[in-house]
Amino acid sequence: MSEQPGLLQQLKAYLRITWDDEDEALAGMIERAKAYLNDLTGVELDFEKEAPPKSLLLDYCRYVYNNAREYYEQNFEKELLRLQLTTAVSKMKNEGDGHDSEG
């Protein structure tokens, strides 16, 4: 299994899954959720700390697990937009610190 046990265990607790039969499928969901959120923001997010990225990841997995993926963006529109905006602002600040633009 490629996923860190910590995030997998947190997802299982969040979904109230006490069995191990679905660990591989859940780890795959986590990886797809990471890819989705990273693509949405254009950066590699830190999903280990308690912050919007981790919460959005767990909820994405919850929607996928319950076969309701098509409602995720609609129901988390404000949270996703806020994540995109804060990530963009942080990225702009980091690129502005000591990095001269060419051209």
C-alpha positions as CSV (number, residue, x, y, z in Angstrom):
1,M,0.0,0.0,0.0
2,S,1.5,3.3,-1.1
3,E,-0.5,5.6,1.3
4,Q,0.8,6.6,4.7
5,P,-1.0,4.7,7.4
6,G,-1.8,7.9,9.3
7,L,-4.0,9.4,6.6
8,L,-5.6,6.1,5.8
9,Q,-6.4,5.5,9.5
10,Q,-7.9,9.0,9.8
11,L,-10.1,8.4,6.7
12,K,-11.2,5.0,8.1
13,A,-12.1,6.7,11.4
14,Y,-13.9,9.5,9.6
15,L,-16.0,7.0,7.6
16,R,-16.4,4.8,10.7
17,I,-14.8,1.8,8.9
18,T,-13.3,-0.7,11.4
19,W,-12.4,-3.5,9.0
20,D,-9.3,-3.7,6.8
21,D,-10.8,-5.3,3.7
22,E,-11.1,-2.0,1.9
23,D,-7.7,-0.5,2.8
24,E,-6.3,-0.7,-0.8
25,A,-9.4,0.9,-2.3
26,L,-9.4,3.7,0.4
27,A,-5.7,4.3,-0.2
28,G,-6.5,4.7,-3.9
29,M,-9.3,7.2,-3.1
30,I,-6.9,9.2,-1.0
31,E,-4.4,9.4,-3.9
32,R,-7.1,10.4,-6.3
33,A,-8.3,13.1,-3.9
34,K,-4.8,14.4,-3.5
35,A,-4.4,14.6,-7.2
36,Y,-7.7,16.3,-7.6
37,L,-7.1,19.0,-5.0
38,N,-3.5,19.5,-6.1
39,D,-4.6,20.0,-9.6
40,L,-7.4,22.3,-8.5
41,T,-4.9,24.6,-6.7
42,G,-1.9,24.2,-8.9
43,V,0.4,23.3,-6.0
44,E,1.3,20.4,-3.8
45,L,-0.8,20.7,-0.7
46,D,0.1,19.5,2.8
47,F,-2.6,17.1,3.8
48,E,-1.0,16.0,7.1
49,K,-1.9,19.1,9.2
50,E,-5.4,19.9,10.4
51,A,-6.4,22.5,7.8
52,P,-8.7,23.0,4.9
53,P,-6.8,20.7,2.6
54,K,-7.1,17.7,4.9
55,S,-10.8,18.3,5.6
56,L,-11.5,18.7,1.9
57,L,-9.6,15.5,1.2
58,L,-11.6,13.5,3.8
59,D,-14.9,14.9,2.5
60,Y,-13.9,14.1,-1.2
61,C,-13.2,10.5,-0.1
62,R,-16.5,10.4,1.8
63,Y,-18.4,11.5,-1.3
64,V,-16.6,9.0,-3.5
65,Y,-17.1,6.2,-1.0
66,N,-20.8,6.9,-1.0
67,N,-21.1,7.1,-4.8
68,A,-21.9,10.8,-4.6
69,R,-18.8,12.3,-6.3
70,E,-20.9,14.4,-8.7
71,Y,-22.2,16.5,-5.7
72,Y,-18.8,17.2,-4.1
73,E,-17.9,20.4,-6.1
74,Q,-21.4,21.8,-5.8
75,N,-21.6,21.2,-2.0
76,F,-18.1,22.4,-1.3
77,E,-17.9,25.3,-3.8
78,K,-17.2,28.0,-1.2
79,E,-14.5,25.9,0.6
80,L,-12.8,25.0,-2.7
81,L,-12.8,28.5,-3.9
82,R,-11.3,29.7,-0.6
83,L,-8.6,27.1,-0.8
84,Q,-7.8,28.1,-4.4
85,L,-7.6,31.8,-3.4
86,T,-5.5,31.3,-0.3
87,T,-3.2,29.0,-2.1
88,A,-2.8,31.5,-5.0
89,V,-2.0,34.3,-2.6
90,S,0.6,32.2,-0.7
91,K,2.1,31.1,-4.0
92,M,2.4,34.8,-5.2
93,K,4.0,35.8,-1.9
94,N,6.5,33.0,-2.1
95,E,7.4,33.8,-5.7
96,G,7.8,37.4,-4.8
97,D,10.2,36.7,-2.0
98,G,13.7,36.9,-3.4
99,H,12.8,35.7,-6.9
100,D,13.4,38.2,-9.6
101,S,11.1,37.9,-12.6
102,E,12.8,37.8,-16.0
103,G,11.7,39.6,-19.0
